[in-house]
Each structure stands twice: as structure tokens, then as C-alpha cells.
Amino acid sequence: MDQVAWDVYFQYPFWGSIIAAYIPIKALAAGLVLLSAYLLWARRLGDREKRFVAAVAFPATIIYFLLAYLDLATAEFGLRHGDTNLLGRAAQVFLTPHFSSFIAVGAWTSSLLALVTLLLFAGYVWPRINVAKTAGDWALRILGPPVALVASIYTALLYVEATARGALVDTALPVLHFLYAVSIGLLALYAAAGEKAYAKAGSYAVGAVLGILLLQLLAYSMGFYRADAIMAWRIMLTGQNPLIPAGNYGAVSASFWGGAALWALALLTSIYASVKNARPAAVAAIVLLGLGISLVEFSRLMAVQFVPNS
């Protein structure tokens, strides 16, 4: 007989709000590093853009890194139950890493991203010290692209490893998370430099994010997902669990549709920024897109935990 666990009865979700909060912050940091590394190799990264990347990517990486660690330490659960030892135990992923675990790979990738952005920030703070500036530039050139790429998609790859949760075993998710980073990074670079091509490319990337969502909805409507994934999608879309007729998860569906609506507004705002060359509109698009990402990812993570897995 197959053993079945009903996560709906657990008081604390294993995955939830902290992950949903850090994904757009991580996308901002990784997107800026990835795109600025390309521009640096192409000799198109001006001093203004470099200062902006240093000033924004470093604090964003630190915030994201701390949130990711708190999630790894299940801080919400520990604080609720007075078990602060969880914070110390989570440090073992750094002290005794096992790189067969993608959690360890993600943790160390996050550390390297923090190092790259720290070196960039040092070059920005002490621009007259050539060693600091040179170290930051070469860290961005060499470490920046692979570290930022892995950082942008590793949460999605971690999702895919959760084989018992069908809605997360979706090859579209790594592409979606990569597009999060590219779209936010492009719009942020446009807001800093005013290069209209960045705004145009950013609006295309936001459109691609919405396009993937539409493809996922099409796959759901045509029954291409496995049974438990379809249940999770039904919770995301309607707030209803077919296995528990009395169960109502309206907050989950409201989060999903609210996030999708914010993505649509972000697309319109980014198009306006591109057409009218309006940098404040690009900032608004980043905020709308980031909030939408948090809401959609929160609904995705909650929905998969409200259906049985085996």
C-alpha cells in the first residue's frame, strides 16, 4: 500500500512566504550581474551603469541571501515553537556541504554572488584604488555569468527535484525564473542609464513571462499535467480542492490572479516606458513585476501543499 501524506493538516508549510519574498529580490541581483557582465565583455558598460549595479546588486544580494538562509533554517517554524537551534543547524550546509544536494549548490552559489557584488561595491566605494576596481571588473567578467545564471534558476531547479509535487515538476519553471531575472535586470538598467533598447527588450521579456503563464494554463486546461498537478492548478485558479469539497483556499487563488494581473500591468507599464522613454515608468514596472512574482510563487507553493503526495 502506498503511503500518503496530507500536508493540509500541517500547521506550518514547508515552503512558503520567505521563498516567495526572496525570488524577485534574487532576480534583481542575478539579472543585473548577468546582464552587466555581458555588457562589460562587450565594452558597453558605462560608469553610470557600473555604479548603479554595484549600489543595487550588493544590498539586494545580501537581503536575498539572508532571506534564503532564514528559509533554510525554517525560521518561521523555529520562532513560533521556540526552537532557535534551527538557525545554527542550517549553517551545516556551509560548514559540511554535500554538493550532491542542490540546496548546498544553491547556498554556495548565493555566497559567490554575494562575493561578486561585494567586489563590485568595493570598486564603487573606493574608485581611486585601482586594485579594488580591477578585482570587481574581473570578478564580474569571470564569475558573474555562471554564478548569476545558476542563482537565477536554482530555486526552480529545486522545485523540479520535488518529484512528489507534480505542479513543481515543470520544465517551464527554470525558463520562467530566468526570465524573471532578465526582465527585471533589463528594466533596472534602463532606469539607471536611460538606454531605450533596454526598456524595449525588458518589455519583451515581461511579455515572455506572461506567455509562459498562458502556456501553463493551456497545458492545465488540456489535461497535460499529472493528476496531482491538476489538483494544485485547480486550487491556484479557483481556490477549491476537489478532494476536500468543504475546503476553500480563496487566499491562494486570489494571490495567483492578483499576481497575474500585476504581470499584465507590468507589461503595459514597461511598453509605455519603452515608447515614451519614461524611466519612472520602468521603476513602476519593476515594482509591479516583483510583487506579481511574489504573489504567483506564493500561490504555487501553497497549492502544492494542499494536495496529497505519495
C-alpha positions as CSV (number, residue, x, y, z in Angstrom):
1,M,0.0,0.0,0.0
2,D,1.3,3.4,-0.9
3,Q,2.0,5.8,2.0
4,V,0.2,9.1,1.6
5,A,1.0,12.4,3.5
6,W,-1.7,15.1,3.7
7,D,0.2,18.3,4.1
8,V,-3.1,20.2,4.6
9,Y,-3.0,19.1,8.2
10,F,0.4,20.6,9.0
11,Q,0.4,23.9,10.9
12,Y,3.5,25.2,9.1
13,P,4.0,24.9,5.3
14,F,7.4,23.5,4.4
15,W,7.8,26.0,1.6
16,G,6.1,29.4,1.6
17,S,6.3,33.1,2.2
18,I,10.0,33.5,2.6
19,I,10.8,31.9,-0.7
20,A,8.0,33.9,-2.4
21,A,9.6,37.1,-1.0
22,Y,13.2,36.4,-2.0
23,I,12.6,35.3,-5.6
24,P,12.1,38.8,-7.1
25,I,15.0,40.2,-5.0
26,K,17.2,37.4,-6.2
27,A,16.0,38.1,-9.8
28,L,17.0,41.7,-9.5
29,A,20.5,40.9,-8.2
30,A,21.2,38.0,-10.6
31,G,19.7,39.8,-13.6
32,L,21.9,42.9,-13.0
33,V,25.0,40.8,-12.6
34,L,24.3,38.6,-15.6
35,L,23.5,41.5,-18.0
36,S,26.2,43.8,-16.8
37,A,28.8,41.0,-17.2
38,Y,27.8,40.7,-20.9
39,L,27.9,44.5,-21.3
40,L,31.3,44.6,-19.7
41,W,32.7,42.0,-22.1
42,A,31.1,43.9,-24.9
43,R,32.7,47.2,-23.6
44,R,29.3,48.8,-23.4
45,L,29.0,49.1,-19.6
46,G,29.4,52.7,-18.7
47,D,30.5,54.1,-15.4
48,R,26.9,55.2,-14.5
49,E,25.6,51.6,-15.1
50,K,28.5,50.1,-13.2
51,R,27.9,52.4,-10.2
52,F,24.2,51.5,-10.3
53,V,24.8,47.8,-10.5
54,A,27.3,48.0,-7.6
55,A,24.9,50.1,-5.5
56,V,21.8,48.0,-6.1
57,A,23.0,44.4,-6.7
58,F,25.1,44.2,-3.5
59,P,22.4,45.1,-1.0
60,A,19.8,43.1,-3.0
61,T,22.1,40.0,-2.8
62,I,22.6,40.4,0.9
63,I,18.8,40.8,1.6
64,Y,18.1,37.8,-0.7
65,F,20.9,35.7,0.9
66,L,19.6,36.4,4.5
67,L,16.0,35.5,3.4
68,A,17.2,32.3,1.8
69,Y,19.1,31.4,4.9
70,L,16.1,32.1,7.1
71,D,14.0,29.8,4.9
72,L,16.7,27.1,5.0
73,A,16.6,27.4,8.8
74,T,12.8,27.3,8.8
75,A,12.9,30.5,10.9
76,E,9.1,31.0,11.0
77,F,8.6,27.5,12.4
78,G,11.6,27.9,14.9
79,L,10.4,31.2,16.2
80,R,6.9,30.0,16.6
81,H,7.9,26.9,18.6
82,G,10.9,28.5,20.4
83,D,13.5,26.3,18.6
84,T,16.3,28.7,17.7
85,N,18.7,25.8,17.2
86,L,17.3,25.5,13.7
87,L,19.3,28.7,12.8
88,G,22.6,27.0,13.9
89,R,21.8,23.7,12.2
90,A,21.2,25.4,8.9
91,A,24.8,26.6,8.9
92,Q,25.9,23.0,8.3
93,V,25.1,23.5,4.6
94,F,28.2,25.7,4.6
95,L,30.4,24.0,7.2
96,T,29.9,20.5,5.9
97,P,28.5,20.8,2.4
98,H,27.3,17.9,0.4
99,F,27.3,19.1,-3.2
100,S,25.1,16.2,-4.3
101,S,22.4,18.3,-2.7
102,F,21.1,21.2,-4.8
103,I,20.4,23.1,-1.5
104,A,24.2,23.1,-0.9
105,V,24.8,24.2,-4.5
106,G,22.3,27.0,-4.2
107,A,23.8,28.1,-0.9
108,W,27.3,28.3,-2.2
109,T,26.2,29.9,-5.4
110,S,24.4,32.6,-3.4
111,S,27.7,33.1,-1.4
112,L,29.6,33.6,-4.7
113,L,27.0,36.0,-6.0
114,A,27.5,38.0,-2.7
115,L,31.3,37.9,-3.2
116,V,31.0,39.2,-6.8
117,T,28.6,42.0,-5.8
118,L,30.8,42.9,-2.8
119,L,33.9,43.3,-5.0
120,L,31.8,45.5,-7.4
121,F,30.6,47.5,-4.4
122,A,34.2,47.9,-3.1
123,G,35.3,49.2,-6.5
124,Y,32.4,51.7,-6.4
125,V,33.2,52.9,-2.8
126,W,36.9,53.2,-3.5
127,P,37.1,54.1,-7.2
128,R,40.6,55.6,-6.9
129,I,42.0,52.3,-5.7
130,N,42.8,50.5,-8.9
131,V,43.1,47.1,-7.3
132,A,39.6,47.3,-6.0
133,K,38.2,48.4,-9.3
134,T,40.2,45.8,-11.3
135,A,39.1,43.0,-8.9
136,G,35.5,44.0,-9.2
137,D,35.6,44.1,-13.0
138,W,37.3,40.7,-13.4
139,A,35.0,39.1,-10.8
140,L,32.1,40.4,-12.8
141,R,33.6,39.1,-16.1
142,I,34.7,35.6,-14.9
143,L,32.4,34.7,-12.0
144,G,29.5,36.9,-12.9
145,P,27.8,35.0,-15.8
146,P,27.9,31.4,-14.4
147,V,27.1,32.4,-10.8
148,A,24.2,34.7,-11.8
149,L,22.8,32.2,-14.2
150,V,22.7,29.4,-11.6
151,A,21.4,31.8,-9.0
152,S,18.6,33.0,-11.2
153,I,17.2,29.4,-11.8
154,Y,18.3,27.3,-8.9
155,T,15.1,27.8,-6.9
156,A,13.2,26.5,-10.0
157,L,15.6,23.5,-10.2
158,L,15.0,22.8,-6.6
159,Y,11.3,22.8,-7.4
160,V,11.8,20.3,-10.1
161,E,13.6,18.0,-7.7
162,A,10.4,17.8,-5.6
163,T,9.2,14.9,-7.5
164,A,6.3,14.3,-5.2
165,R,4.7,17.6,-6.0
166,G,3.5,17.5,-9.6
167,A,2.9,21.2,-10.2
168,L,6.6,21.9,-9.4
169,V,7.9,19.2,-11.8
170,D,7.6,21.5,-14.8
171,T,10.4,22.2,-17.2
172,A,8.9,25.6,-17.9
173,L,9.8,26.8,-14.4
174,P,13.6,27.2,-14.9
175,V,12.9,29.2,-18.0
176,L,10.3,31.3,-16.2
177,H,12.7,32.1,-13.3
178,F,15.5,33.0,-15.8
179,L,13.0,35.4,-17.5
180,Y,12.3,36.9,-14.1
181,A,16.0,37.9,-13.8
182,V,16.3,39.1,-17.4
183,S,13.2,41.2,-17.4
184,I,13.8,42.9,-14.0
185,G,17.5,43.3,-14.9
186,L,16.8,45.0,-18.2
187,L,14.2,47.4,-16.8
188,A,16.6,48.3,-13.9
189,L,19.4,49.0,-16.3
190,Y,17.1,51.2,-18.4
191,A,16.0,53.1,-15.2
192,A,19.7,53.7,-14.5
193,A,21.1,54.6,-17.9
194,G,18.1,55.6,-20.0
195,E,19.1,53.4,-22.9
196,K,15.8,52.9,-24.7
197,A,16.8,49.5,-26.1
198,Y,16.9,48.1,-22.6
199,A,13.3,49.1,-22.0
200,K,12.2,47.6,-25.3
201,A,14.0,44.3,-24.5
202,G,12.6,44.4,-21.0
203,S,9.1,44.7,-22.2
204,Y,9.6,41.7,-24.5
205,A,10.9,39.7,-21.5
206,V,7.9,40.6,-19.4
207,G,5.7,39.5,-22.3
208,A,7.6,36.2,-22.4
209,V,6.8,35.7,-18.7
210,L,3.1,36.2,-19.4
211,G,3.4,33.9,-22.4
212,I,4.8,31.1,-20.3
213,L,1.9,31.5,-17.8
214,L,-0.6,31.3,-20.7
215,L,1.1,28.1,-22.0
216,Q,0.9,26.6,-18.5
217,L,-2.8,27.4,-18.3
218,L,-3.3,25.9,-21.7
219,A,-1.5,22.7,-20.6
220,Y,-3.7,22.6,-17.5
221,S,-6.9,23.1,-19.5
222,M,-5.9,20.3,-21.9
223,G,-5.0,17.9,-19.1
224,F,-1.3,17.6,-19.9
225,Y,-0.2,17.7,-16.3
226,R,-0.4,14.7,-14.0
227,A,-3.3,14.3,-11.6
228,D,-1.9,15.9,-8.5
229,A,-0.5,18.9,-10.6
230,I,-4.0,19.4,-12.0
231,M,-5.4,19.5,-8.4
232,A,-2.8,22.1,-7.5
233,W,-3.6,24.2,-10.5
234,R,-7.3,24.0,-9.7
235,I,-6.6,25.3,-6.2
236,M,-4.5,28.1,-7.7
237,L,-7.2,29.1,-10.2
238,T,-10.4,28.5,-8.1
239,G,-9.4,28.1,-4.5
240,Q,-11.2,24.7,-4.5
241,N,-9.7,21.3,-3.7
242,P,-11.7,18.5,-5.5
243,L,-10.6,16.0,-2.8
244,I,-11.9,18.2,0.1
245,P,-15.2,19.7,-1.1
246,A,-15.5,21.8,2.1
247,G,-12.0,23.1,1.7
248,N,-11.7,26.7,0.5
249,Y,-8.4,28.2,-0.3
250,G,-9.6,31.6,-1.6
251,A,-6.4,33.3,-0.5
252,V,-4.4,31.1,-2.8
253,S,-6.4,31.8,-5.9
254,A,-6.6,35.5,-5.0
255,S,-2.9,35.6,-4.7
256,F,-2.5,33.9,-8.1
257,W,-4.9,36.1,-10.0
258,G,-3.6,39.2,-8.3
259,G,-0.1,38.3,-9.3
260,A,-1.1,37.6,-12.9
261,A,-2.9,40.9,-13.1
262,L,0.2,42.7,-11.8
263,W,2.2,41.0,-14.5
264,A,-0.2,42.3,-17.1
265,L,0.1,45.8,-15.6
266,A,3.9,45.5,-15.6
267,L,3.8,44.6,-19.3
268,L,1.7,47.7,-20.2
269,T,3.9,49.9,-18.0
270,S,7.1,48.6,-19.5
271,I,5.7,49.2,-23.0
272,Y,4.8,52.7,-22.0
273,A,8.3,53.2,-20.7
274,S,9.8,52.0,-23.9
275,V,7.5,54.1,-26.2
276,K,7.6,57.3,-24.2
277,N,11.2,56.9,-22.9
278,A,9.9,57.3,-19.4
279,R,12.3,55.9,-16.8
280,P,9.9,56.3,-13.8
281,A,7.5,54.0,-15.6
282,A,10.3,51.4,-15.8
283,V,10.7,51.6,-12.0
284,A,6.9,51.2,-11.6
285,A,7.1,48.1,-13.9
286,I,9.8,46.6,-11.8
287,V,7.7,47.1,-8.6
288,L,4.6,45.6,-10.3
289,L,6.5,42.7,-11.7
290,G,8.3,41.9,-8.4
291,L,5.0,42.0,-6.4
292,G,3.4,39.8,-9.1
293,I,6.2,37.3,-8.9
294,S,5.9,37.0,-5.1
295,L,2.1,36.5,-5.3
296,V,2.2,33.9,-8.1
297,E,5.1,32.0,-6.5
298,F,3.3,32.1,-3.1
299,S,0.1,30.6,-4.6
300,R,2.1,27.9,-6.4
301,L,3.9,26.8,-3.3
302,M,0.8,26.8,-1.1
303,A,-1.3,25.0,-3.7
304,V,1.1,22.0,-4.0
305,Q,1.0,21.6,-0.2
306,F,-2.8,21.4,-0.1
307,V,-3.0,18.2,-2.2
308,P,-1.8,14.7,-1.2
309,N,1.6,13.4,-2.4
310,S,2.9,9.9,-2.3
